[in-house]
Amino acid sequence: MVLLLATCVALWVGYAPISFSSLRTDETTRTLFFRLRLPRVLMAGMVGASLAMVGTALQALFRNPLAEPLTLGVSGGGALGASIAIALGAGARVAGVPFVFLASFAGAGVAVFVVYRLARTSGAVVLPGALLLAGVVLNFVAASGVVIIQYFADYSRALQILRWTIGSLDVVGFDLLWRMLLFLIPGWLVLFWMARDLHLLAVDEETAASLGVNVRRSERLVYAAASLIVGVTVAVGGTIGFVGLIVPHAVRLLFGEDVRVVMPCSFLLGAAFLMLADALARTILGVGELPVGAITALVGGPVFLWLLRRQQRLATM
């Protein structure tokens, strides 16, 4: 119901509001709706659902409520990879696959691996503080890399990278959406399939292993799926932060801690959240629009600080 309501709101509001009567009678309005508005709303839903789902998976895997693609540096790694691809020529393809997709996926994958290795101790235990610190450091390194690439890129590509890194969902037509789905659907299916294992891993590795979970195999599958999903979403929408932080926590407050419930609910609520955030970004200025990443950061920043403070209080009890 929430997703349906969010879809309706996002479709009908914007810089140029669309009514049912104008959609039936005006050719320009129909073109605007089917070539621009509808694809953009669908993209917002796909990206929001993906980021919320990955946030749920990472929080369960690392047993850290602050884990999400942005705070762990995964989005930063994907952004660095995609920036390299844009600077080299965003239209390039490898075996029919957009080079920017491959570069972003590779960057996200490297980020996941580096953060996880840095956060592990010799006893193979993930330290929550080390995890976030590793993510922060990796984000700084990736951001520095993006700035250097912008400096050496020509003006048009530097401007493209700048707008893209803030987070934007501009899309014309449905071609890009179909290409995204070819990569997103396998990642979605893996994370849905891993929900039971993640539910057990959220308790601890020993309990999960005693109940038949192949811990290392599950970790590798989640890393691969998260890297694929984040790589695609970053490649098309830029760095849109905090969706994977806000949505899973809202779902847990409503439905409890069971990852098998949180995962699908976060998928749906994440889609609704980013649709509404993008609708707000398109309308809040009256003339022009804000990047949707700015809206999610304004909401997510205070939520992150609140969760960090809450975690610190729990740690001292």
ABEGO torsion letter per residue (X at the ends): XAAAAAAAAAAABEABBBBAAAAAABAAAAAAAAAAAAAAAAAAAAAAAAAAAAAAAAAAAAGBAABBAAAAGAAAAAAAAAAAAAAAGAABBBGGBBAAAAAAAAAAAAAAAAAAAAABBAAGBBBAAAAAAAAAAAAAAAAAAAAAAAAABBAAAAAAAAAAAAEBABBBEAAAAAAAAAAAAAAAAAAAAAAAAAAAAAABAAAAAAAGBBAAAAAAAAAAAAAAAAAAAAAAAEBBBGAAAAAAAAAAAAAEABAAAAAAAAAAAAAAAAAAAAAAAAAAAGBEBBBAAAAAAAAAAAAAAAAAAAAAAAAAX
